[in-house]
Amino acid sequence: MKAQARELGRRLIEVEQELDTAFRTGAADETTVARLSAAAGQLSGQLRNVHLQAHLRTQRLLKPAQIAAYARARGYAAEQGLEGGHAH
């Protein structure tokens, strides 16, 4: 997960920088903005999926008490009903 997330994050930063450069240099047009913003959105979605898939795999490996401890460590309060899950 870590390697995949890093690669996706690196690519997302590159696309965002390309979009910023297009605006900064005056090269931004409708086609460029549409292409780059779509690419950024797709990469962001892929990165989020990698992250959430890792949470699912982690939960399958942990016992209920471990899941509760993991949730507490991440700041999820039991009274919010999030102890066993992910706040998304």
N, CA, C and O atoms as CSV, one atom per row, in Angstrom:
chain,resi,resn,atom,element,x,y,z
A,1,MET,N,N,0.826,-1.180,0.000
A,1,MET,CA,C,0.000,0.000,0.000
A,1,MET,C,C,0.875,1.250,0.000
A,1,MET,O,O,0.612,2.206,-0.729
A,2,LYS,N,N,1.904,1.228,0.816
A,2,LYS,CA,C,2.742,2.416,0.954
A,2,LYS,C,C,3.393,2.812,-0.370
A,2,LYS,O,O,3.379,3.984,-0.745
A,3,ALA,N,N,3.959,1.840,-1.071
A,3,ALA,CA,C,4.621,2.134,-2.349
A,3,ALA,C,C,3.615,2.624,-3.381
A,3,ALA,O,O,3.881,3.575,-4.115
A,4,GLN,N,N,2.471,1.977,-3.432
A,4,GLN,CA,C,1.444,2.370,-4.389
A,4,GLN,C,C,0.922,3.775,-4.063
A,4,GLN,O,O,0.731,4.592,-4.963
A,5,ALA,N,N,0.694,4.048,-2.787
A,5,ALA,CA,C,0.207,5.370,-2.383
A,5,ALA,C,C,1.239,6.450,-2.686
A,5,ALA,O,O,0.888,7.541,-3.136
A,6,ARG,N,N,2.481,6.155,-2.446
A,6,ARG,CA,C,3.539,7.142,-2.747
A,6,ARG,C,C,3.597,7.458,-4.237
A,6,ARG,O,O,3.715,8.621,-4.626
A,7,GLU,N,N,3.515,6.431,-5.062
A,7,GLU,CA,C,3.563,6.640,-6.510
A,7,GLU,C,C,2.361,7.467,-6.982
A,7,GLU,O,O,2.510,8.404,-7.767
A,8,LEU,N,N,1.186,7.114,-6.501
A,8,LEU,CA,C,-0.011,7.878,-6.878
A,8,LEU,C,C,0.085,9.314,-6.377
A,8,LEU,O,O,-0.281,10.249,-7.089
A,9,GLY,N,N,0.574,9.489,-5.158
A,9,GLY,CA,C,0.747,10.834,-4.608
A,9,GLY,C,C,1.734,11.649,-5.416
A,9,GLY,O,O,1.509,12.832,-5.669
A,10,ARG,N,N,2.834,11.018,-5.824
A,10,ARG,CA,C,3.835,11.697,-6.654
A,10,ARG,C,C,3.228,12.149,-7.976
A,10,ARG,O,O,3.444,13.277,-8.417
A,11,ARG,N,N,2.467,11.257,-8.600
A,11,ARG,CA,C,1.832,11.596,-9.875
A,11,ARG,C,C,0.785,12.689,-9.696
A,11,ARG,O,O,0.656,13.565,-10.551
A,12,LEU,N,N,0.041,12.648,-8.602
A,12,LEU,CA,C,-0.967,13.679,-8.332
A,12,LEU,C,C,-0.297,15.043,-8.168
A,12,LEU,O,O,-0.779,16.041,-8.704
A,13,ILE,N,N,0.798,15.087,-7.439
A,13,ILE,CA,C,1.521,16.348,-7.267
A,13,ILE,C,C,2.016,16.872,-8.607
A,13,ILE,O,O,1.939,18.073,-8.866
A,14,GLU,N,N,2.523,15.991,-9.460
A,14,GLU,CA,C,2.998,16.402,-10.785
A,14,GLU,C,C,1.874,17.030,-11.601
A,14,GLU,O,O,2.061,18.071,-12.232
A,15,VAL,N,N,0.709,16.394,-11.587
A,15,VAL,CA,C,-0.428,16.915,-12.356
A,15,VAL,C,C,-0.874,18.258,-11.787
A,15,VAL,O,O,-1.161,19.184,-12.546
A,16,GLU,N,N,-0.936,18.377,-10.460
A,16,GLU,CA,C,-1.327,19.642,-9.836
A,16,GLU,C,C,-0.314,20.740,-10.162
A,16,GLU,O,O,-0.697,21.883,-10.408
A,17,GLN,N,N,0.959,20.403,-10.167
A,17,GLN,CA,C,1.988,21.383,-10.530
A,17,GLN,C,C,1.849,21.805,-11.988
A,17,GLN,O,O,2.024,22.977,-12.323
A,18,GLU,N,N,1.535,20.853,-12.843
A,18,GLU,CA,C,1.327,21.156,-14.260
A,18,GLU,C,C,0.139,22.101,-14.429
A,18,GLU,O,O,0.189,23.032,-15.233
A,19,LEU,N,N,-0.912,21.861,-13.680
A,19,LEU,CA,C,-2.086,22.731,-13.724
A,19,LEU,C,C,-1.734,24.132,-13.213
A,19,LEU,O,O,-2.115,25.128,-13.828
A,20,ASP,N,N,-1.016,24.212,-12.104
A,20,ASP,CA,C,-0.584,25.514,-11.580
A,20,ASP,C,C,0.282,26.262,-12.594
A,20,ASP,O,O,0.116,27.464,-12.802
A,21,THR,N,N,1.202,25.538,-13.215
A,21,THR,CA,C,2.085,26.151,-14.212
A,21,THR,C,C,1.292,26.677,-15.398
A,21,THR,O,O,1.577,27.759,-15.910
A,22,ALA,N,N,0.306,25.919,-15.832
A,22,ALA,CA,C,-0.520,26.365,-16.957
A,22,ALA,C,C,-1.196,27.689,-16.637
A,22,ALA,O,O,-1.235,28.581,-17.485
A,23,PHE,N,N,-1.723,27.832,-15.440
A,23,PHE,CA,C,-2.365,29.096,-15.060
A,23,PHE,C,C,-1.342,30.207,-14.881
A,23,PHE,O,O,-1.563,31.336,-15.319
A,24,ARG,N,N,-0.222,29.889,-14.238
A,24,ARG,CA,C,0.802,30.900,-13.967
A,24,ARG,C,C,1.396,31.459,-15.249
A,24,ARG,O,O,1.705,32.649,-15.323
A,25,THR,N,N,1.559,30.611,-16.262
A,25,THR,CA,C,2.199,31.045,-17.510
A,25,THR,C,C,1.203,31.533,-18.548
A,25,THR,O,O,1.596,32.002,-19.616
A,26,GLY,N,N,-0.072,31.428,-18.243
A,26,GLY,CA,C,-1.087,31.858,-19.205
A,26,GLY,C,C,-1.390,30.806,-20.264
A,26,GLY,O,O,-2.077,31.092,-21.244
A,27,ALA,N,N,-0.885,29.598,-20.074
A,27,ALA,CA,C,-1.100,28.525,-21.048
A,27,ALA,C,C,-2.400,27.763,-20.797
A,27,ALA,O,O,-2.757,26.872,-21.568
A,28,ALA,N,N,-3.101,28.108,-19.730
A,28,ALA,CA,C,-4.335,27.379,-19.400
A,28,ALA,C,C,-5.430,27.735,-20.399
A,28,ALA,O,O,-5.705,28.908,-20.651
A,29,ASP,N,N,-6.040,26.712,-20.954
A,29,ASP,CA,C,-7.233,26.882,-21.775
A,29,ASP,C,C,-8.228,25.810,-21.347
A,29,ASP,O,O,-7.920,24.978,-20.493
A,30,GLU,N,N,-9.410,25.828,-21.936
A,30,GLU,CA,C,-10.449,24.898,-21.508
A,30,GLU,C,C,-10.024,23.434,-21.638
A,30,GLU,O,O,-10.301,22.622,-20.756
A,31,THR,N,N,-9.364,23.110,-22.722
A,31,THR,CA,C,-8.951,21.729,-22.963
A,31,THR,C,C,-7.895,21.280,-21.955
A,31,THR,O,O,-7.988,20.188,-21.394
A,32,THR,N,N,-6.903,22.118,-21.732
A,32,THR,CA,C,-5.830,21.791,-20.798
A,32,THR,C,C,-6.366,21.635,-19.380
A,32,THR,O,O,-6.035,20.680,-18.678
A,33,VAL,N,N,-7.198,22.588,-18.971
A,33,VAL,CA,C,-7.761,22.538,-17.624
A,33,VAL,C,C,-8.642,21.300,-17.458
A,33,VAL,O,O,-8.591,20.639,-16.420
A,34,ALA,N,N,-9.439,20.986,-18.461
A,34,ALA,CA,C,-10.297,19.797,-18.381
A,34,ALA,C,C,-9.464,18.530,-18.280
A,34,ALA,O,O,-9.768,17.649,-17.476
A,35,ARG,N,N,-8.420,18.432,-19.084
A,35,ARG,CA,C,-7.563,17.244,-19.089
A,35,ARG,C,C,-6.834,17.082,-17.760
A,35,ARG,O,O,-6.820,15.995,-17.182
A,36,LEU,N,N,-6.235,18.157,-17.281
A,36,LEU,CA,C,-5.447,18.069,-16.052
A,36,LEU,C,C,-6.315,17.913,-14.811
A,36,LEU,O,O,-5.951,17.172,-13.898
A,37,SER,N,N,-7.440,18.586,-14.760
A,37,SER,CA,C,-8.302,18.437,-13.585
A,37,SER,C,C,-8.921,17.041,-13.548
A,37,SER,O,O,-9.115,16.481,-12.469
A,38,ALA,N,N,-9.231,16.481,-14.705
A,38,ALA,CA,C,-9.745,15.104,-14.749
A,38,ALA,C,C,-8.671,14.122,-14.286
A,38,ALA,O,O,-8.962,13.181,-13.548
A,39,ALA,N,N,-7.433,14.342,-14.718
A,39,ALA,CA,C,-6.334,13.475,-14.307
A,39,ALA,C,C,-6.112,13.578,-12.798
A,39,ALA,O,O,-5.898,12.566,-12.129
A,40,ALA,N,N,-6.162,14.795,-12.265
A,40,ALA,CA,C,-5.985,14.988,-10.824
A,40,ALA,C,C,-7.105,14.298,-10.053
A,40,ALA,O,O,-6.855,13.661,-9.030
A,41,GLY,N,N,-8.323,14.420,-10.533
A,41,GLY,CA,C,-9.453,13.773,-9.870
A,41,GLY,C,C,-9.331,12.258,-9.889
A,41,GLY,O,O,-9.619,11.594,-8.893
A,42,GLN,N,N,-8.908,11.716,-11.017
A,42,GLN,CA,C,-8.749,10.265,-11.119
A,42,GLN,C,C,-7.645,9.769,-10.177
A,42,GLN,O,O,-7.822,8.768,-9.483
A,43,LEU,N,N,-6.531,10.459,-10.157
A,43,LEU,CA,C,-5.433,10.060,-9.270
A,43,LEU,C,C,-5.840,10.187,-7.806
A,43,LEU,O,O,-5.506,9.327,-6.990
A,44,SER,N,N,-6.552,11.245,-7.475
A,44,SER,CA,C,-7.023,11.421,-6.106
A,44,SER,C,C,-7.950,10.281,-5.698
A,44,SER,O,O,-7.854,9.766,-4.584
A,45,GLY,N,N,-8.841,9.891,-6.597
A,45,GLY,CA,C,-9.738,8.773,-6.326
A,45,GLY,C,C,-8.988,7.465,-6.162
A,45,GLY,O,O,-9.327,6.660,-5.295
A,46,GLN,N,N,-7.971,7.244,-6.984
A,46,GLN,CA,C,-7.165,6.030,-6.870
A,46,GLN,C,C,-6.398,6.009,-5.554
A,46,GLN,O,O,-6.290,4.966,-4.909
A,47,LEU,N,N,-5.868,7.159,-5.157
A,47,LEU,CA,C,-5.138,7.252,-3.901
A,47,LEU,C,C,-6.060,6.975,-2.719
A,47,LEU,O,O,-5.686,6.261,-1.788
A,48,ARG,N,N,-7.235,7.527,-2.757
A,48,ARG,CA,C,-8.219,7.291,-1.690
A,48,ARG,C,C,-8.601,5.811,-1.635
A,48,ARG,O,O,-8.728,5.241,-0.551
A,49,ASN,N,N,-8.782,5.198,-2.785
A,49,ASN,CA,C,-9.127,3.774,-2.835
A,49,ASN,C,C,-8.021,2.918,-2.218
A,49,ASN,O,O,-8.309,2.008,-1.440
A,50,VAL,N,N,-6.774,3.196,-2.551
A,50,VAL,CA,C,-5.649,2.442,-1.987
A,50,VAL,C,C,-5.658,2.552,-0.465
A,50,VAL,O,O,-5.472,1.561,0.241
A,51,HIS,N,N,-5.876,3.758,0.026
A,51,HIS,CA,C,-5.910,4.000,1.470
A,51,HIS,C,C,-7.044,3.217,2.134
A,51,HIS,O,O,-6.830,2.544,3.142
A,52,LEU,N,N,-8.223,3.303,1.579
A,52,LEU,CA,C,-9.382,2.640,2.185
A,52,LEU,C,C,-9.311,1.119,2.052
A,52,LEU,O,O,-9.757,0.404,2.949
A,53,GLN,N,N,-8.763,0.620,0.955
A,53,GLN,CA,C,-8.585,-0.821,0.808
A,53,GLN,C,C,-7.634,-1.344,1.885
A,53,GLN,O,O,-7.834,-2.436,2.418
A,54,ALA,N,N,-6.605,-0.567,2.202
A,54,ALA,CA,C,-5.677,-0.966,3.262
A,54,ALA,C,C,-6.395,-1.047,4.608
A,54,ALA,O,O,-6.118,-1.942,5.407
A,55,HIS,N,N,-7.316,-0.116,4.859
A,55,HIS,CA,C,-8.095,-0.185,6.098
A,55,HIS,C,C,-8.935,-1.462,6.145
A,55,HIS,O,O,-9.019,-2.114,7.186
A,56,LEU,N,N,-9.545,-1.814,5.035
A,56,LEU,CA,C,-10.351,-3.038,4.996
A,56,LEU,C,C,-9.502,-4.266,5.265
A,56,LEU,O,O,-9.895,-5.140,6.039
A,57,ARG,N,N,-8.339,-4.337,4.630
A,57,ARG,CA,C,-7.453,-5.485,4.851
A,57,ARG,C,C,-6.972,-5.536,6.292
A,57,ARG,O,O,-6.873,-6.613,6.880
A,58,THR,N,N,-6.673,-4.374,6.862
A,58,THR,CA,C,-6.216,-4.316,8.251
A,58,THR,C,C,-7.290,-4.830,9.190
A,58,THR,O,O,-6.995,-5.606,10.098
A,59,GLN,N,N,-8.518,-4.416,8.990
A,59,GLN,CA,C,-9.601,-4.841,9.866
A,59,GLN,C,C,-9.821,-6.346,9.815
A,59,GLN,O,O,-10.187,-6.948,10.825
A,60,ARG,N,N,-9.608,-6.961,8.665
A,60,ARG,CA,C,-9.782,-8.415,8.560
A,60,ARG,C,C,-8.707,-9.166,9.353
A,60,ARG,O,O,-8.914,-10.316,9.741
A,61,LEU,N,N,-7.578,-8.530,9.591
A,61,LEU,CA,C,-6.478,-9.175,10.305
A,61,LEU,C,C,-6.542,-8.977,11.816
A,61,LEU,O,O,-5.932,-9.733,12.571
A,62,LEU,N,N,-7.275,-7.968,12.253
A,62,LEU,CA,C,-7.298,-7.626,13.671
A,62,LEU,C,C,-8.477,-8.240,14.406
A,62,LEU,O,O,-9.530,-8.503,13.825
A,63,LYS,N,N,-8.276,-8.460,15.689
A,63,LYS,CA,C,-9.352,-8.898,16.575
A,63,LYS,C,C,-10.154,-7.654,16.976
A,63,LYS,O,O,-9.640,-6.539,16.888
A,64,PRO,N,N,-11.419,-7.831,17.418
A,64,PRO,CA,C,-12.240,-6.667,17.790
A,64,PRO,C,C,-11.562,-5.713,18.776
A,64,PRO,O,O,-11.672,-4.497,18.619
A,65,ALA,N,N,-10.876,-6.228,19.770
A,65,ALA,CA,C,-10.196,-5.355,20.733
A,65,ALA,C,C,-9.077,-4.552,20.065
A,65,ALA,O,O,-8.832,-3.399,20.423
A,66,GLN,N,N,-8.407,-5.167,19.098
A,66,GLN,CA,C,-7.348,-4.463,18.379
A,66,GLN,C,C,-7.936,-3.373,17.484
A,66,GLN,O,O,-7.368,-2.287,17.362
A,67,ILE,N,N,-9.065,-3.666,16.865
A,67,ILE,CA,C,-9.743,-2.668,16.028
A,67,ILE,C,C,-10.146,-1.475,16.881
A,67,ILE,O,O,-9.987,-0.326,16.466
A,68,ALA,N,N,-10.669,-1.748,18.074
A,68,ALA,CA,C,-11.077,-0.670,18.976
A,68,ALA,C,C,-9.871,0.174,19.388
A,68,ALA,O,O,-9.960,1.401,19.421
A,69,ALA,N,N,-8.758,-0.463,19.700
A,69,ALA,CA,C,-7.551,0.265,20.085
A,69,ALA,C,C,-7.023,1.095,18.912
A,69,ALA,O,O,-6.578,2.228,19.098
A,70,TYR,N,N,-7.074,0.530,17.717
A,70,TYR,CA,C,-6.646,1.230,16.506
A,70,TYR,C,C,-7.511,2.468,16.281
A,70,TYR,O,O,-6.998,3.539,15.955
A,71,ALA,N,N,-8.818,2.321,16.456
A,71,ALA,CA,C,-9.734,3.449,16.274
A,71,ALA,C,C,-9.463,4.537,17.317
A,71,ALA,O,O,-9.460,5.724,16.992
A,72,ARG,N,N,-9.236,4.132,18.562
A,72,ARG,CA,C,-8.938,5.119,19.607
A,72,ARG,C,C,-7.634,5.850,19.297
A,72,ARG,O,O,-7.545,7.067,19.462
A,73,ALA,N,N,-6.631,5.112,18.850
A,73,ALA,CA,C,-5.342,5.721,18.521
A,73,ALA,C,C,-5.470,6.730,17.384
A,73,ALA,O,O,-4.713,7.699,17.315
A,74,ARG,N,N,-6.427,6.497,16.497
A,74,ARG,CA,C,-6.649,7.406,15.372
A,74,ARG,C,C,-7.588,8.545,15.736
A,74,ARG,O,O,-7.858,9.418,14.912
A,75,GLY,N,N,-8.091,8.538,16.983
A,75,GLY,CA,C,-8.916,9.652,17.436
A,75,GLY,C,C,-10.397,9.478,17.255
A,75,GLY,O,O,-11.144,10.444,17.407
A,76,TYR,N,N,-10.864,8.268,16.931
A,76,TYR,CA,C,-12.287,8.014,16.773
A,76,TYR,C,C,-12.877,7.639,18.119
A,76,TYR,O,O,-12.440,6.678,18.752
A,77,ALA,N,N,-13.861,8.391,18.550
A,77,ALA,CA,C,-14.473,8.155,19.864
A,77,ALA,C,C,-15.537,7.080,19.759
A,77,ALA,O,O,-16.292,7.025,18.788
A,78,ALA,N,N,-15.588,6.220,20.777
A,78,ALA,CA,C,-16.588,5.147,20.811
A,78,ALA,C,C,-17.997,5.718,20.814
A,78,ALA,O,O,-18.902,5.131,20.221
A,79,GLU,N,N,-18.197,6.862,21.478
A,79,GLU,CA,C,-19.539,7.426,21.548
A,79,GLU,C,C,-20.034,7.913,20.190
A,79,GLU,O,O,-21.232,8.146,20.023
A,80,GLN,N,N,-19.144,8.071,19.224
A,80,GLN,CA,C,-19.550,8.458,17.877
A,80,GLN,C,C,-19.898,7.243,17.031
A,80,GLN,O,O,-20.326,7.383,15.885
A,81,GLY,N,N,-19.719,6.066,17.584
A,81,GLY,CA,C,-20.041,4.851,16.842
A,81,GLY,C,C,-19.024,4.519,15.772
A,81,GLY,O,O,-19.343,3.802,14.824
A,82,LEU,N,N,-17.812,5.019,15.901
A,82,LEU,CA,C,-16.814,4.814,14.870
A,82,LEU,C,C,-15.698,3.873,15.294
A,82,LEU,O,O,-14.736,3.670,14.553
A,83,GLU,N,N,-15.824,3.303,16.477
A,83,GLU,CA,C,-14.739,2.509,17.025
A,83,GLU,C,C,-14.330,1.356,16.122
A,83,GLU,O,O,-13.145,1.030,16.048
A,84,GLY,N,N,-15.266,0.738,15.443
A,84,GLY,CA,C,-14.923,-0.400,14.606
A,84,GLY,C,C,-14.791,-0.062,13.139
A,84,GLY,O,O,-14.595,-0.960,12.320
A,85,GLY,N,N,-14.891,1.192,12.785
A,85,GLY,CA,C,-14.899,1.505,11.365
A,85,GLY,C,C,-14.075,2.725,11.017
A,85,GLY,O,O,-13.180,3.139,11.755
A,86,HIS,N,N,-14.396,3.264,9.914
A,86,HIS,CA,C,-13.666,4.387,9.363
A,86,HIS,C,C,-14.641,5.514,9.120
A,86,HIS,O,O,-15.732,5.283,8.597
A,87,ALA,N,N,-14.282,6.707,9.480
A,87,ALA,CA,C,-15.187,7.861,9.351
A,87,ALA,C,C,-15.135,8.431,7.954
A,87,ALA,O,O,-14.465,9.434,7.711
A,88,HIS,N,N,-15.836,7.801,7.040
A,88,HIS,CA,C,-15.878,8.328,5.665
A,88,HIS,C,C,-17.278,8.319,5.171
A,88,HIS,O,O,-17.534,8.722,4.036
